[in-house]
Amino acid sequence: MAVNTEAYQSIKKELDAKQVTLVAVSKTKPVEDIVALYELGQRDFGENYVQELVDKQAQLPNDIRWHFIGHLQSNKVKYIAPFVQLIHGVDSLKLLKEINKEAAKNNRVIDVLLQVHIAQEETKFGMNAEELNTAITEFENLKMANVRICGLMGMASFSDDMEKVRGEFCNLKTLFDASAAKLATHHLPLSVLSMGMSGDYAIAVEEGSTMVRIGSLLFGARNYAK
Ligand SMILES: *Cc1c(COP(=O)(O)O)cnc(C)c1O
């Protein structure tokens, strides 16, 4: 088993001291690896693929808080709506509406983060600043009762240029503060800023992250070929 429990303990301690939530990203990893961290007290786990998440959720304890951090297709919302804790990557009004609908069917309110595109790479999902503004305005007008926007999520460029990465996180924090101010006039507190992964979480925390998503530092490198 490749779980690095020492790295877990030290990262967890460091983040607790700064009141930053650690989401352990377990995609492609077996349930035994999740159990290893669960036994050390970890409860927040992140997955990217719907089928994999559903399979794991069925096999693991009920008090795990499951975060969906991948790109979610509208037609798959129904599979995770009964139990998901937080959906990080919401990047369209269409998806918000679908989550609202499926949450209502399950008599729940589902918490979500809007994903903002901050990296230079074209491949990363998310809204730009203008789309974010529009989404928030339309969300307020539609008065969706079963979905709650709790904050923003973003991914920095995959780059060794740490000043560039820092600048991208800083941009996201600025957008977060502006969105929070906008929504504060209505009664929707924005409290979660999900940014930072294995390679850049320390910078993300310095720039104001409240939630980091860490996979390979805890579980080892991923092998997608299997
Ligand atoms: C896979 C993934 C992570 C974790 O990446 P690591 O570099 O292994 O820490 C974090 N966030 C998202 C959105 C991911 O897809």
The ligand as a Gaussian input file, in Angstrom:
#p B3LYP/6-31G(d) Opt

LIG

0 1
 C       -6.730000      14.951000      -9.290000
 C       -7.152000      16.276000      -8.774000
 C       -6.581000      16.829000      -7.606000
 C       -5.436000      16.181000      -6.856000
 O       -4.254000      16.266000      -7.576000
 P       -2.812000      15.961000      -6.942000
 O       -1.894000      16.724000      -7.781000
 O       -2.635000      14.502000      -7.009000
 O       -2.849000      16.458000      -5.534000
 C       -7.082000      18.029000      -7.154000
 N       -8.068000      18.674000      -7.797000
 C       -8.626000      18.189000      -8.910000
 C       -9.729000      18.944000      -9.558000
 C       -8.182000      16.987000      -9.443000
 O       -8.742000      16.525000     -10.572000

